[in-house]
Amino acid sequence: RNEHLKKTADVFYHLAWESASGEGRSDPFIQFRNVELTLHMLTEAYECGCKKFVSLGTCYEKLTLPEKFGNSDFYVVSKRYAHESADRLAKKLGIEFVWTTVCHPIGKGIKPNQMIAYVINTLKNNETPKMGPAKTWYDIVSVNDLALGLRLIGENNLTQREYFIGSGKPRILRDYLLEIPQILDTKTTVDIGARPDDGLRFDKEWFDISPLENETGYIPKVSYEDAILNITLQ
């Protein structure tokens, strides 16, 4: 292994997750493999001499899944299992562990199959994006602010093992979606309710950034409008 890394690395960031969006979300083998890889990365961090392991999770972990199977089910349970397993392994190894959660980050490089990218690209083609009822609470954050939060978590001494990184201004998803045509200055609207309800509901309390603010000084800097416009600059 890299001897230089052993001597210099203080924090190991694990942000990778195969098929965090798209059709692969419903593939149990892809999703469960991510759990194994998370534990491998934690072990590597420990063996490289890192003092802290920071991993990126999702607020989806907190969902109560509907009785009917949904496309996100294996993603949800795998993220949850990865979180719990990594937490226990970190305690076994004696390495500092911080699990971060996020709702929906956007910015340059966003995958085209993600929700906001779909809405923007459809509007740019002068077509109407078709969405579900979008009744749940949501928190959309710029990838720049997400990166800032992760950096501060790595740099600071913390009291908790889990933090949410967000915009500080959660809203009903419908409100986020209906604002996009205004930001893009297009007359085409978003068709809310054209698709069935997926039954997923987030709690506003999951999106509390005050613990992160209090312990690291984190302050989101990028507005929702600017985050949307950054996507259009690709």
Backbone torsions as a table, in degrees:
resi	resn	phi	psi	omega
1	ARG	NA	162.9	-175.1
2	ASN	-65.9	109.7	-177.6
3	GLU	-66.9	-32.6	178.5
4	HIS	-64.6	-40.2	179.0
5	LEU	-62.8	-38.9	-179.8
6	LYS	-60.3	-32.3	-174.0
7	LYS	-87.9	-24.1	-169.4
8	THR	-116.1	-23.9	-172.5
9	ALA	-79.6	127.1	177.2
10	ASP	-101.3	-36.0	-174.8
11	VAL	-127.0	135.2	175.8
12	PHE	-110.7	122.6	178.2
13	TYR	-103.4	125.1	176.9
14	HIS	-114.1	104.9	-175.9
15	LEU	-114.9	-9.2	-173.7
16	ALA	-76.8	142.0	173.8
17	TRP	-159.2	111.8	-178.9
18	GLU	-67.3	135.3	177.0
19	SER	58.2	49.7	173.0
20	ALA	-72.4	-13.9	175.1
21	SER	-144.6	167.9	178.6
22	GLY	85.8	-168.5	-173.9
23	GLU	-64.9	-27.9	-178.1
24	GLY	-65.0	-14.2	177.6
25	ARG	-60.4	-30.4	-176.5
26	SER	-94.6	7.5	179.4
27	ASP	-94.9	110.4	-175.4
28	PRO	-65.0	-30.9	-177.0
29	PHE	-73.5	-39.1	175.2
30	ILE	-64.5	-46.4	-175.6
31	GLN	-67.0	-42.8	-178.9
32	PHE	-70.5	-27.7	175.9
33	ARG	-64.7	-31.9	177.1
34	ASN	-62.4	-33.5	177.8
35	VAL	-63.8	-48.4	-179.9
36	GLU	-60.0	-42.9	-179.1
37	LEU	-66.3	-34.0	176.4
38	THR	-61.7	-43.3	179.5
39	LEU	-68.3	-34.6	175.4
40	HIS	-64.1	-42.5	-179.3
41	MET	-65.0	-38.4	177.5
42	LEU	-64.1	-41.5	177.5
43	THR	-64.2	-41.0	177.1
44	GLU	-61.8	-42.8	179.3
45	ALA	-58.8	-44.5	179.7
46	TYR	-63.7	-45.4	-177.3
47	GLU	-70.5	-23.1	176.6
48	CYS	-83.8	-4.2	177.6
49	GLY	86.8	14.4	178.9
50	CYS	-67.9	143.4	-178.9
51	LYS	-87.1	-24.2	-175.2
52	LYS	-140.5	140.9	176.8
53	PHE	-117.7	120.6	-179.5
54	VAL	-116.3	123.5	-178.2
55	SER	-122.8	149.9	-178.1
56	LEU	-99.6	117.7	176.6
57	GLY	-108.8	-154.7	-176.2
58	THR	-150.6	150.0	176.8
59	CYS	-67.1	-13.8	177.1
60	TYR	-59.5	-24.8	-179.4
61	GLU	-58.5	-27.0	-173.8
62	LYS	-88.0	-3.9	-176.7
63	LEU	-67.9	145.2	166.3
64	THR	-94.5	113.4	-173.6
65	LEU	-72.7	141.5	177.4
66	PRO	-64.2	162.8	179.0
67	GLU	-61.9	-39.3	-179.8
68	LYS	-78.5	141.1	-179.5
69	PHE	-62.3	137.4	176.2
70	GLY	-123.5	158.7	-175.7
71	ASN	-64.8	-19.4	-178.5
72	SER	-95.3	-0.5	-170.8
73	ASP	-57.3	-50.1	-177.0
74	PHE	-69.2	-31.4	174.6
75	TYR	-63.3	-45.5	-178.3
76	VAL	-62.9	-52.3	-175.8
77	VAL	-69.1	-29.7	179.1
78	SER	-72.0	-41.5	176.5
79	LYS	-61.9	-42.0	-179.5
80	ARG	-63.8	-44.0	-179.3
81	TYR	-68.2	-39.0	177.6
82	ALA	-61.3	-43.1	178.9
83	HIS	-60.0	-53.7	-176.5
84	GLU	-65.2	-40.3	-178.5
85	SER	-69.3	-42.4	179.7
86	ALA	-65.9	-36.6	178.3
87	ASP	-61.8	-44.4	-179.8
88	ARG	-69.2	-40.4	-180.0
89	LEU	-65.6	-38.6	178.7
90	ALA	-62.0	-38.5	177.4
91	LYS	-66.7	-38.6	177.9
92	LYS	-63.8	-41.7	-176.7
93	LEU	-81.8	-23.3	-178.7
94	GLY	81.8	30.3	177.9
95	ILE	-106.3	141.9	178.6
96	GLU	-64.3	136.7	-172.2
97	PHE	-130.1	130.5	175.9
98	VAL	-134.5	121.4	177.3
99	TRP	-103.8	124.5	179.8
100	THR	-106.9	145.6	175.5
101	THR	-120.9	152.0	180.0
102	VAL	-144.7	156.2	179.4
103	CYS	-95.2	-68.4	-176.3
104	HIS	-148.2	93.4	178.3
105	PRO	-80.6	142.6	178.8
106	ILE	-135.8	154.2	178.6
107	GLY	161.5	-169.0	178.6
108	LYS	-60.0	139.2	179.4
109	GLY	89.2	0.8	179.0
110	ILE	-60.7	141.4	-178.7
111	LYS	-70.5	140.0	-177.0
112	PRO	-64.1	-20.4	-179.8
113	ASN	-87.8	1.1	175.3
114	GLN	-79.3	155.0	-169.9
115	MET	-55.5	-54.2	-176.1
116	ILE	-65.8	-37.9	177.4
117	ALA	-62.4	-40.7	177.2
118	TYR	-60.2	-45.3	-178.9
119	VAL	-62.9	-46.1	-178.0
120	ILE	-64.2	-48.8	-177.9
121	ASN	-63.9	-36.6	178.7
122	THR	-67.0	-43.2	178.2
123	LEU	-63.6	-39.2	179.9
124	LYS	-64.6	-25.5	177.1
125	ASN	-89.6	12.1	-179.5
126	ASN	59.1	33.2	176.0
127	GLU	-115.6	164.2	-176.7
128	THR	-96.2	117.1	175.6
129	PRO	-67.5	136.3	-179.8
130	LYS	-107.6	121.3	-175.3
131	MET	-125.1	167.1	173.7
132	GLY	-75.9	-168.7	-177.7
133	PRO	-66.8	-21.1	174.5
134	ALA	53.2	48.2	-175.3
135	LYS	-90.8	-11.0	-172.4
136	THR	-81.9	159.2	170.8
137	TRP	-67.8	149.2	-177.3
138	TYR	-149.2	158.1	174.4
139	ASP	-138.2	112.3	179.8
140	ILE	-103.9	124.8	-175.3
141	VAL	-126.8	146.5	176.2
142	SER	-68.1	144.7	176.7
143	VAL	-62.8	-26.0	177.2
144	ASN	-64.4	-43.1	178.2
145	ASP	-70.9	-34.1	175.6
146	LEU	-61.6	-45.2	178.9
147	ALA	-62.8	-38.9	177.7
148	LEU	-61.7	-46.4	179.6
149	GLY	-60.5	-42.8	179.6
150	LEU	-64.0	-41.0	179.2
151	ARG	-62.6	-45.0	-179.2
152	LEU	-64.7	-35.5	177.3
153	ILE	-64.5	-37.9	178.5
154	GLY	-70.3	-32.2	-173.8
155	GLU	-85.5	-24.3	-170.7
156	ASN	-104.7	154.0	171.3
157	ASN	-80.6	128.4	-171.5
158	LEU	-119.9	160.1	180.0
159	THR	-105.7	-14.9	-177.1
160	GLN	-115.7	168.3	-180.0
161	ARG	-107.5	1.9	179.2
162	GLU	-149.1	136.1	179.2
163	TYR	-141.3	145.1	174.1
164	PHE	-96.0	134.5	176.3
165	ILE	-112.1	117.2	-176.8
166	GLY	-151.3	-166.2	-176.0
167	SER	-83.6	-20.8	-174.0
168	GLY	81.6	0.0	-178.1
169	LYS	-135.3	63.4	179.7
170	PRO	-64.3	147.5	-179.7
171	ARG	-141.3	169.9	170.6
172	ILE	-66.9	136.0	-175.5
173	LEU	-54.2	-38.4	179.9
174	ARG	-55.2	-40.4	-178.8
175	ASP	-65.9	-40.6	176.2
176	TYR	-58.8	-47.6	-174.4
177	LEU	-65.3	-42.2	-177.0
178	LEU	-71.0	-17.2	179.1
179	GLU	-81.6	-21.2	-175.4
180	ILE	-60.7	-46.1	177.8
181	PRO	-58.2	-35.2	178.2
182	GLN	-65.7	-43.1	-179.9
183	ILE	-64.2	-39.3	-178.4
184	LEU	-84.4	-4.3	179.8
185	ASP	56.4	53.0	177.1
186	THR	-123.9	149.4	179.9
187	LYS	-85.4	-13.4	177.2
188	THR	-69.8	137.4	-177.4
189	THR	-107.9	171.3	175.8
190	VAL	-96.3	128.9	-178.2
191	ASP	-85.3	93.5	179.8
192	ILE	-79.7	128.2	179.2
193	GLY	95.7	2.8	-179.4
194	ALA	-73.4	-22.2	179.9
195	ARG	-113.8	159.0	-179.7
196	PRO	-64.2	156.1	176.4
197	ASP	-72.6	128.8	179.8
198	ASP	-80.4	-7.1	176.0
199	GLY	80.2	-2.3	-178.5
200	LEU	-82.0	131.9	-178.8
201	ARG	-132.2	125.5	176.5
202	PHE	-99.7	150.9	179.5
203	ASP	-99.4	133.8	-179.5
204	LYS	-56.5	-32.6	-178.0
205	GLU	-65.8	-20.3	178.3
206	TRP	-68.7	-18.2	-172.1
207	PHE	-102.4	31.4	-178.4
208	ASP	-85.3	116.8	-179.7
209	ILE	-97.9	2.8	-175.4
210	SER	-61.1	-38.7	176.5
211	PRO	-59.1	-40.4	179.3
212	LEU	-68.9	-40.5	177.1
213	GLU	-60.6	-48.2	-174.8
214	ASN	-65.6	-34.8	-174.1
215	GLU	-95.3	-19.1	-176.6
216	THR	-126.7	-13.4	-174.9
217	GLY	81.1	15.2	-179.6
218	TYR	-60.2	129.0	174.7
219	ILE	-136.9	117.3	177.8
220	PRO	-59.9	138.4	-174.2
221	LYS	-115.3	-19.5	-174.6
222	VAL	-104.1	124.9	179.8
223	SER	-72.5	162.5	177.7
224	TYR	-60.6	-42.6	179.9
225	GLU	-59.5	-46.7	-179.8
226	ASP	-66.7	-36.0	178.4
227	ALA	-63.4	-40.7	177.2
228	ILE	-64.8	-44.7	-179.7
229	LEU	-65.7	-31.0	176.7
230	ASN	-64.3	-32.4	177.8
231	ILE	-65.8	-38.4	-177.3
232	THR	-72.1	-10.3	-178.2
233	LEU	-85.4	-3.0	-178.2
234	GLN	-62.8	NA	NA
